[in-house]
Amino acid sequence: MTFSAKRVMAIFQKDMKDLSKNMYVGTTILTPLILAMIYGGMIDNPTIEIHYFVINLALSIVTAFVQCAIIAEEKEKNTLRGLMLSPATIPEILGGKSLVTFILTIITIILCAMLTGYEPANLGIIAIAITISTLFYIALGTLMGLLSRTVMEASIVILPVMFLFGFGTILQPFAEDYPILSVIDYLPSTQLLELATLVEAGSGFVDVGGNLAIIFAWVVVATIATSIVFKKREMDE
Amino acid sequence: MTILIMKNIEKHEKDTILFPSFHLAIAKSEITAIYSTLNVRSTVLDMFIGNIPTINGEITINGESLFKNKQAYLLQLGIYYFEEGLYERLTVRDYFAFFGRLYGFQKSFDQILQLTQLQEKKHKKIKDLTFSEKKRVQYGRLLIQSPSLFIFEEPDLNVDMETKRIFINITKILQEDGKGILLLTGNMESAITIAGHVYRLDEDGLRLFETEAEEQNTSIIEAEEREDEKESKPIRFNKIPTKVNEKIVLFDPPEIDYIESNDGQASIYIKGEAFPSSLTLTNLEERLKHVGFFRCHRSYIVNLQKVREVITWTRNSYSLVLDDKEKTQIPLSKGKMAELRDLLGIK
């Protein structure tokens, strides 16, 4: 099996064009943008929590959902078979789709940050942290895409993800009353927020290493889970 | 040179045999059709892509098999599925460009657009095309792939005349290019019109349709019948008997649309419904010749009163279109075309 960048680009271009005309998936990208606009307009000096509430929502809605939906749609519309019979391999197909999701995510987050007026103290660290987080949500979206058969199903399985990862940070204050909720401290979204708070306080790379490691651990776990599901699905067929 | 070799292919489902072991080879420039039920057809297709194991059998295309070198095998094989998904939001051009990049297609798309007659629609989104035009997009995609072996599943089912003509034209071009074509269909008319060799595949195995043996058989029966006639002269009457649930139903010849032979058994079609007849096709031809019926193919007799149109697909493939609601098409063989011309008085 050879990995061809040309075919990855072909799939990337195809999905970009397809997505630009897809109203259903396309409009979900607007959700975090609208939210960012409301917050940006309402609050003069938004706290770091508000910036990251919008960014985490963008990661769970845009990244995970778009990735999930474009994989599920290939199955729903019966087009995946044609791709599988073509020279494109599965890593190439998923690679092309992940690239689409990645670029859309970065654009959305940059737009959101501009709207809420977020200017990180150390852009380098934040960029790395957001990139790693995006990889986690892409892996998560792929996993759900493999599990769901239609776009409708995709929009349902995204709900718990959106709740847990998007709104997880809101639940944090309750963790003192309910010890079980302390798990939230280790969610990638909470870690991202913690990291950003540290960065604002003037911390360097070494101080946030632990947070980055935890987010990266999530990437590894999600990737392993995705490949297990993928192998199992392949055997079933 | 042989492109496709299917060896020892069989399928049993629990206690029933879907089809017993068969062999099939397709050479370069050969169009072969397999006439079968949907169930058999999808099983054969699944065997081609390895979803159903071939157990003791083997499918090789240009010497490559699915298990030895999957990528090389799949490159040689292009399948047109009847139920194929298209990226409906893309335009025709973008769709072709995408598959062109996947398959490393170097040539210009104009030729593909011209062959499929989609030039005017190339900037239209696929979802805005008609059913027949979507089918043409599918043909175009296979042309871009340009494999050695083309498999078409019901390529002309429910398509309009223009599309059928385009499809037949494409098969002729592929034939000239030395490609192998396998047609899987449940429509005998399209199998006969498009393919050079027509097989029937069912629980009795793979059998060549309209073989010489069948002809001989009928002539023997004819001979026997002639002897019978000498002994007792039956009263001549002009009704055609058919069997419907143990009953014998008699039809007037003008009611009949056409008659099709299925393995020596003639089926009489009246308003889209088939009635089995106990008579052979030769026998029926003899009886009906005088009332405007015409043997247009070795396996077909048509009521000329019901024919509306004679279509010429290519220089040697023709069909007759009946004047009924479904516009049924009936194959007309090359030899019979000349005979029909004489009959109609056209030079």
Interface residues (C-beta under 8 A of the other chain):
Chain A: M1 K6 R7 M9 A10 I11 Q13 K14 K17 D18 K21 N22 E74 K77 N78 T79 L80 R81 G82 L83 L85 S86 P87 A88 E237
Chain B: I49 N51 Q71 L74 L75 L77 I79 Y81 E83 E84 G85 L86 Y87 E88 R89 L90 D94 F98 F99 R101 L102 Y103 G104 K125 R141 Q145
